[in-house]
Amino acid sequence: MASKTKKTEYIRERKKATSGTKRKAALRSKGTTKSAKKLFKD
């Protein structure tokens, strides 16, 4: 069985990797460029 420390380290590692996945996916698909409406106040 893994030690408590190893378990904790693994959990933290996975948390870091998966945190913000929805935000990251949205940025990939939508991008960060502002729309023409926002840029030119149309």
Secondary structure, DSSP 4 states (H G I P E B T S, - for coil): ---HHHHHHHHHHHHHHHTTHHHHHHHHHH-SPPPHHHHHT-
